[in-house]
C-alpha cells in the first residue's frame, strides 16, 4: 500500500482511484462497508482502490484539550487498511489551511485537481469543507459538475444499534470488549513499541511488556485476557496472555499504560512492536494488602485468562 500525504504532489499511478473518504478510526464494520463499495467501483473502472483520511484527526485540531478519543493511531490504521487490500492511502495532512477550504474548493483542489478521483464513496453522515458546510447532496452535485462518480453508503447496524466509533468507545469504556469486537469486526487492539517500565513484574514472577496508551481512547481500567501479536524481532508470532491496563494502584502509578504478561514466553521484547487484542474483561484494578495477595490474584487472573483464550 502506498501512502500519499500531500494532495498537491500525487504521482500519476496514484491518480484516478476509486476513493472511500472518512476518518476510519478503528476501521470498523461500517467503515469496511464504505470501503467495499469503493472496491466494487475500482473493479468496475479498473482503477486503484483508495482511502482518504486525515492526520492529525480534525478533532485534534479543533479541540486539542479534549480527552484522548482515538481507537487507533495512524500506524495501526494504515496497517489495518493494508490488510484489507487498499492500494493507496491518501493520509492528508489536516491543517488550518485545509480546514478553511469551502466545499467547492475541497472538491476542485483536492479531489479533482489533486487526486483526480474517478469515484468517491462516503457514509450517509458525511460532511466536508469549512464549517462542515458540504454534505452528500453537495458532493453529488460536484460529482456531476466535475466528472466523478459518487456513492453514498447506508449506515450499518448490529441489531438496533448503529455501528460507530462512538458506540465502540462506549463499549470499551464499560469493559465490554466483545461488544466492541462485534462492531469492529475484529478484536480491539492496542499497537505500539514495548517501553521500559519499573520491572516490578519481573520481581514478582510476572515479567510484562509495557506499552503506552497516550493519545488513545482508554478502555475500562482493569485486567484483560489478551491475544498478543509480536510484529517485529526474533520472537515474532502470536501468544496468549493477561494484561493490566491502567494506573497500577498497588504501586501508586500516575500514568496509564498497558502491561502484558505473555504465557509460556521467555525473551526480550524491549523496542519491539506489539499488537495486543483485548478479548475479555476479567476484573477492575485493585490495591491489595500485600504483594503476596497481589501475586495470588495474578495467578488466578492468568488461570482464568488461559481458560477463556483456550476456548477461542
Secondary structure, DSSP 8 states (H G I E B T S, - for coil): -EEE--TTS--GGGSS-EEEES--TT--HHHHHHHHHHHHHHHHHT--EEEEEEES-HHHHH-TTS---BSS-HHHHHHHHHHTT-SEEEEEE--HHHHT--HHHIIIIIIIIII--SEEEEETT--BSGGG-B-HHHHHHHHHHHT-EEEEE---EETTEE--HHHHHHHHHTT-HHHHHHHHTS-EEEEEE-B----HHHHTT---EEEE-TTB----SEEEEEEEEE-SSTT-EEEEEEEEEE--GGGT--S-EEEEEETT--S--TT-EEEEEEEEEEE-----SSHHHHHHHHHHHHHHHHHHHHT-
